[in-house]
Amino acid sequence: MTTTVRPRDPRVSVVIPARNEARNLEIILPMLPPVYEVILVDGNSVDDTIATAQRLMPSITVVQQTRKGKGNALACGFEAVTGDVVVMFDADCSADAAEIPRFVEALVAGADVAKGTRYAPGGGSDDITIVRSLGNRGLNLLSNLLLRARYTDLCYGYNAFWADTLPTVGLLSSTLPQPSDGSMRWGDGFEIETILTCRWSAAGFAITEVPSHEKLRVHGASNLNAISDGIRVLTSIVHERRRAREAAARSRLAPVPARVVPEPVAVLDEEAAA
């Protein structure tokens, strides 16, 4: 889809949303591979999240999120990116830093988006429960039917993409105010991964699924609620399908199906194993 000339050796920007994750940052930051920049998005932490990050990585860029929710944190981080490739990286130790080169290789090989999946050979999870796994599979099936895609892990948040795709995705601006009633704007919550995936599909981006192994959170408790956040994901799928159809009607073009391309991952894995 994209005609932009992209570098073979891209500058990688790692975006890490964090709220009260000081103890986990002590673990993950030293494990990151050398990259162009690391952007920590602080969600009004009351512990020493920022001080810990700056002590461990003096070059780290710190930005404050402007509203609340993971979606807003990521949007703030994306706006601060100056590199060529963006890697979404959780601060709870669930993401394996050693997998970052694999995501970047998939992008350099031709993908617009490298989408992590726990359900491909080489992937897995130490954290997901049976209930969440069944829910994810159901949401996957529905999204694939509506989006005409072949995703295996819709809700997984470990992804990477070329920064030049961001204008097409069109996330909420960080400058919009928090609603006066304290609620979250749509797209500011955990539904952000689903929204990104749906918009990547609607844009017709080439998407390569990359096997990834999700680890257990080390310190603290997750803010994820399987039921309420599952409902937000389901609503997001329906909302984004309608949004894509309306956009297609305005442009008098049919929606472009997603091009999920799993094949290059196997080649990359074989090269890594050689």
C-alpha positions as semicolon CSV with decimal commas, in nm:
position;residue;x (nm);y (nm);z (nm)
1;M;0,000;0,000;0,000
2;T;0,270;0,245;0,099
3;T;0,509;0,398;-0,155
4;T;0,723;0,573;0,107
5;V;1,089;0,475;0,090
6;R;1,173;0,328;0,428
7;P;1,519;0,272;0,577
8;R;1,672;-0,073;0,599
9;D;1,817;0,022;0,936
10;P;1,529;0,212;1,097
11;R;1,548;0,426;1,409
12;V;1,339;0,238;1,665
13;S;1,125;0,423;1,920
14;V;0,994;0,220;2,214
15;V;0,684;0,366;2,380
16;I;0,617;0,251;2,737
17;P;0,296;0,361;2,914
18;A;0,341;0,332;3,291
19;R;0,154;0,415;3,608
20;N;0,320;0,321;3,937
21;E;0,555;0,074;3,767
22;A;0,886;0,174;3,929
23;R;0,971;-0,179;4,046
24;N;0,892;-0,330;3,708
25;L;1,092;-0,063;3,524
26;E;1,395;-0,171;3,727
27;I;1,361;-0,506;3,552
28;I;1,262;-0,417;3,197
29;L;1,468;-0,108;3,115
30;P;1,809;-0,280;3,152
31;M;1,682;-0,559;2,926
32;L;1,589;-0,339;2,630
33;P;1,814;-0,376;2,324
34;P;1,992;-0,066;2,194
35;V;1,730;0,154;2,025
36;Y;1,707;0,510;1,896
37;E;1,481;0,635;2,176
38;V;1,272;0,513;2,468
39;I;0,964;0,717;2,557
40;L;0,807;0,669;2,899
41;V;0,450;0,796;2,926
42;D;0,371;0,855;3,291
43;G;0,010;0,822;3,403
44;N;0,035;1,046;3,710
45;S;0,229;0,790;3,912
46;V;0,248;0,835;4,288
47;D;0,557;0,617;4,327
48;D;0,906;0,690;4,191
49;T;0,831;0,570;3,837
50;I;0,989;0,873;3,668
51;A;1,291;0,894;3,900
52;T;1,359;0,523;3,857
53;A;1,339;0,544;3,479
54;Q;1,572;0,843;3,464
55;R;1,819;0,680;3,701
56;L;1,835;0,361;3,497
57;M;1,824;0,533;3,158
58;P;1,933;0,899;3,167
59;S;1,854;0,939;2,797
60;I;1,490;0,834;2,837
61;T;1,221;1,078;2,720
62;V;0,944;1,129;2,975
63;V;0,603;1,267;2,880
64;Q;0,292;1,301;3,093
65;Q;-0,034;1,163;2,964
66;T;-0,304;1,425;2,932
67;R;-0,613;1,225;3,024
68;K;-0,648;0,880;3,173
69;G;-0,637;0,531;3,026
70;K;-0,387;0,325;2,829
71;G;-0,517;0,453;2,496
72;N;-0,447;0,813;2,588
73;A;-0,104;0,718;2,724
74;L;-0,010;0,552;2,396
75;A;-0,143;0,843;2,191
76;C;0,071;1,083;2,395
77;G;0,373;0,860;2,343
78;F;0,313;0,828;1,969
79;E;0,299;1,207;1,935
80;A;0,646;1,229;2,092
81;V;0,805;0,973;1,857
82;T;1,087;1,095;1,634
83;G;1,203;0,755;1,506
84;D;1,101;0,550;1,203
85;V;0,951;0,249;1,383
86;V;0,725;0,249;1,689
87;V;0,722;-0,042;1,934
88;M;0,438;-0,064;2,188
89;F;0,588;-0,206;2,507
90;D;0,410;-0,270;2,837
91;A;0,579;-0,177;3,165
92;D;0,454;-0,477;3,366
93;C;0,727;-0,721;3,251
94;S;0,481;-0,917;3,033
95;A;0,656;-0,821;2,709
96;D;0,985;-0,989;2,619
97;A;1,239;-0,723;2,519
98;A;1,440;-0,985;2,330
99;E;1,155;-1,006;2,076
100;I;1,189;-0,644;1,962
101;P;1,440;-0,726;1,683
102;R;1,197;-0,986;1,550
103;F;0,922;-0,723;1,519
104;V;1,160;-0,480;1,348
105;E;1,279;-0,747;1,105
106;A;0,919;-0,814;1,000
107;L;0,874;-0,444;0,923
108;V;1,199;-0,419;0,730
109;A;1,093;-0,729;0,535
110;G;0,793;-0,538;0,399
111;A;0,517;-0,521;0,659
112;D;0,350;-0,194;0,755
113;V;0,256;-0,345;1,092
114;A;0,412;-0,628;1,295
115;K;0,132;-0,765;1,511
116;G;0,224;-0,982;1,806
117;T;0,034;-1,306;1,856
118;R;0,033;-1,554;2,142
119;Y;-0,145;-1,816;1,932
120;A;0,107;-1,882;1,654
121;P;0,382;-2,145;1,676
122;G;0,654;-1,996;1,894
123;G;0,409;-1,780;2,085
124;G;0,232;-1,839;2,415
125;S;0,129;-1,690;2,747
126;D;0,212;-1,747;3,111
127;D;-0,063;-1,510;3,216
128;I;-0,384;-1,560;3,019
129;T;-0,667;-1,748;3,192
130;I;-0,901;-1,997;3,027
131;V;-1,187;-1,747;3,043
132;R;-0,981;-1,470;2,885
133;S;-0,847;-1,707;2,620
134;L;-1,199;-1,817;2,523
135;G;-1,311;-1,455;2,515
136;N;-1,016;-1,357;2,295
137;R;-1,090;-1,638;2,052
138;G;-1,455;-1,535;2,029
139;L;-1,362;-1,172;1,968
140;N;-1,107;-1,284;1,710
141;L;-1,370;-1,479;1,520
142;L;-1,612;-1,188;1,519
143;S;-1,350;-0,933;1,415
144;N;-1,221;-1,155;1,134
145;L;-1,574;-1,197;0,999
146;L;-1,644;-0,824;1,010
147;L;-1,302;-0,706;0,896
148;R;-1,240;-0,986;0,645
149;A;-0,911;-1,053;0,820
150;R;-0,719;-1,354;0,954
151;Y;-0,594;-1,234;1,291
152;T;-0,508;-1,491;1,554
153;D;-0,474;-1,253;1,851
154;L;-0,684;-0,939;1,819
155;C;-0,635;-0,799;2,170
156;Y;-0,262;-0,850;2,221
157;G;-0,086;-0,520;2,285
158;Y;0,269;-0,604;2,182
159;N;0,292;-0,455;1,833
160;A;0,524;-0,249;1,615
161;F;0,459;-0,034;1,312
162;W;0,614;0,227;1,085
163;A;0,567;0,575;1,229
164;D;0,452;0,706;0,892
165;T;0,127;0,505;0,929
166;L;0,011;0,712;1,229
167;P;-0,163;0,992;1,034
168;T;-0,380;0,732;0,860
169;V;-0,481;0,571;1,190
170;G;-0,606;0,900;1,333
171;L;-0,603;0,848;1,709
172;L;-0,753;1,104;1,947
173;S;-0,531;1,406;1,997
174;S;-0,366;1,440;2,335
175;T;-0,485;1,802;2,351
176;L;-0,853;1,712;2,389
177;P;-0,968;1,776;2,749
178;Q;-1,077;1,507;2,994
179;P;-1,461;1,488;3,004
180;S;-1,598;1,692;3,292
181;D;-1,773;1,389;3,441
182;G;-1,440;1,206;3,478
183;S;-1,522;0,940;3,220
184;M;-1,281;0,822;2,951
185;R;-1,308;0,932;2,593
186;W;-1,367;0,649;2,350
187;G;-1,028;0,512;2,253
188;D;-0,857;0,616;2,575
189;G;-0,902;0,276;2,744
190;F;-0,783;-0,080;2,688
191;E;-0,982;-0,089;2,365
192;I;-0,690;0,095;2,203
193;E;-0,531;-0,227;2,074
194;T;-0,858;-0,326;1,902
195;I;-0,902;0,021;1,754
196;L;-0,549;0,016;1,615
197;T;-0,597;-0,330;1,466
198;C;-0,928;-0,236;1,306
199;R;-0,788;0,084;1,158
200;W;-0,479;-0,090;1,027
201;S;-0,717;-0,331;0,853
202;A;-0,943;-0,058;0,718
203;A;-0,639;0,120;0,575
204;G;-0,529;-0,194;0,395
205;F;-0,188;-0,205;0,561
206;A;0,027;-0,515;0,517
207;I;0,020;-0,685;0,857
208;T;0,263;-0,960;0,956
209;E;0,184;-1,160;1,268
210;V;0,488;-1,217;1,488
211;P;0,489;-1,500;1,747
212;S;0,530;-1,361;2,097
213;H;0,539;-1,513;2,444
214;E;0,355;-1,317;2,713
215;K;0,515;-1,333;3,056
216;L;0,364;-1,285;3,400
217;R;0,342;-0,942;3,558
218;V;0,613;-0,927;3,826
219;H;0,509;-0,644;4,059
220;G;0,167;-0,490;4,117
221;A;-0,177;-0,583;3,988
222;S;-0,327;-0,545;3,644
223;N;-0,601;-0,289;3,583
224;L;-0,756;-0,512;3,317
225;N;-1,113;-0,628;3,380
226;A;-1,202;-0,924;3,159
227;I;-1,575;-0,846;3,148
228;S;-1,592;-0,466;3,124
229;D;-1,289;-0,439;2,898
230;G;-1,419;-0,727;2,688
231;I;-1,740;-0,531;2,633
232;R;-1,537;-0,226;2,529
233;V;-1,345;-0,441;2,281
234;L;-1,667;-0,586;2,137
235;T;-1,816;-0,239;2,107
236;S;-1,495;-0,120;1,940
237;I;-1,518;-0,389;1,672
238;V;-1,873;-0,288;1,582
239;H;-1,793;0,084;1,602
240;E;-1,482;0,053;1,385
241;R;-1,663;-0,157;1,127
242;R;-1,927;0,115;1,099
243;R;-1,658;0,382;1,083
244;A;-1,482;0,202;0,798
245;R;-1,805;0,163;0,603
246;E;-1,892;0,530;0,644
247;A;-1,545;0,632;0,529
248;A;-1,574;0,401;0,228
249;A;-1,914;0,544;0,141
250;R;-1,777;0,896;0,154
251;S;-1,495;0,804;-0,080
252;R;-1,716;0,570;-0,286
253;L;-1,464;0,294;-0,239
254;A;-1,517;-0,052;-0,092
255;P;-1,334;-0,126;0,236
256;V;-0,992;-0,278;0,170
257;P;-0,946;-0,615;0,345
258;A;-0,650;-0,654;0,577
259;R;-0,347;-0,834;0,440
260;V;-0,227;-1,046;0,727
261;V;0,097;-1,204;0,608
262;P;0,229;-1,466;0,849
263;E;0,476;-1,630;0,610
264;P;0,778;-1,398;0,659
265;V;0,780;-1,470;1,032
266;A;0,868;-1,832;0,975
267;V;1,157;-1,729;0,752
268;L;1,281;-1,486;1,016
269;D;1,260;-1,754;1,282
270;E;1,459;-1,996;1,070
271;E;1,727;-1,732;1,014
272;A;1,743;-1,663;1,387
273;A;1,778;-2,031;1,462
274;A;2,052;-2,084;1,204
